[in-house]
Amino acid sequence: MKTADLDKKFDANEEDILDYFDSSKTKRVNYEQKRVNVDFPIWMVDSFDREAKRMGVTRQALIKFWMAEKLEAI
């Protein structure tokens, strides 16, 4: 398919154009995972767990969310 034809399909918004792409090898840049170990005092872990439970998420998700917020603010 030519680029112009794909552009027309996209602009018309009448069908899902993702079917025309091979997404099997796509990846988000800078979103690869790397495991790190961080030691926290027990009182912090307990606080994480209480807040995570209140929010209905895991401790890991809470910490990732808070870290992302902090880094975006820099």
C-alpha positions as CSV (number, residue, x, y, z in Angstrom):
1,M,0.0,0.0,0.0
2,K,1.3,3.5,-0.8
3,T,1.7,6.0,1.9
4,A,-0.9,8.3,0.4
5,D,-3.5,5.5,0.5
6,L,-2.7,4.8,4.1
7,D,-3.0,8.5,4.9
8,K,-6.4,8.6,3.3
9,K,-7.6,5.6,5.4
10,F,-6.2,7.2,8.5
11,D,-7.8,10.6,7.8
12,A,-11.2,9.0,7.0
13,N,-11.1,7.1,10.3
14,E,-13.4,4.4,8.9
15,E,-11.2,1.4,9.7
16,D,-8.4,0.4,12.0
17,I,-5.2,1.0,10.1
18,L,-3.1,-0.9,12.7
19,D,-3.9,-4.0,10.7
20,Y,-1.6,-2.7,8.1
21,F,1.4,-2.7,10.5
22,D,3.6,-5.4,11.9
23,S,3.8,-4.6,15.6
24,S,5.6,-7.9,16.5
25,K,8.9,-6.1,16.8
26,T,7.8,-2.7,18.1
27,K,9.2,-1.4,21.4
28,R,8.9,1.8,23.3
29,V,12.2,3.6,23.5
30,N,13.6,4.0,27.0
31,Y,10.9,1.7,28.5
32,E,13.0,-1.4,28.8
33,Q,12.9,-2.8,32.3
34,K,16.0,-3.0,34.5
35,R,15.7,-4.5,38.0
36,V,17.2,-2.6,40.9
37,N,17.3,-3.4,44.5
38,V,16.6,-0.7,47.1
39,D,16.6,-1.2,50.8
40,F,13.9,0.7,52.7
41,P,13.4,0.9,56.5
42,I,10.5,-1.2,57.7
43,W,8.4,1.9,58.6
44,M,8.6,3.1,55.0
45,V,7.6,-0.4,53.6
46,D,4.7,-0.4,56.0
47,S,3.7,3.1,54.8
48,F,4.0,2.0,51.2
49,D,1.8,-1.0,51.9
50,R,-0.9,1.0,53.6
51,E,-1.0,3.6,50.8
52,A,-0.9,0.9,48.1
53,K,-3.8,-0.9,49.7
54,R,-5.8,2.4,50.0
55,M,-5.2,3.1,46.3
56,G,-5.8,-0.6,45.3
57,V,-2.4,-1.1,43.6
58,T,0.7,-3.1,44.4
59,R,3.6,-1.7,46.4
60,Q,5.8,-1.8,43.3
61,A,3.2,0.1,41.2
62,L,2.9,2.8,43.9
63,I,6.7,3.2,44.1
64,K,7.0,3.4,40.3
65,F,4.1,5.9,40.2
66,W,5.7,8.1,42.8
67,M,9.1,8.0,41.3
68,A,7.8,8.8,37.8
69,E,5.9,11.8,39.3
70,K,9.1,13.0,41.0
71,L,11.2,12.6,37.9
72,E,8.8,14.4,35.7
73,A,8.9,17.4,38.0
74,I,12.6,17.8,37.6
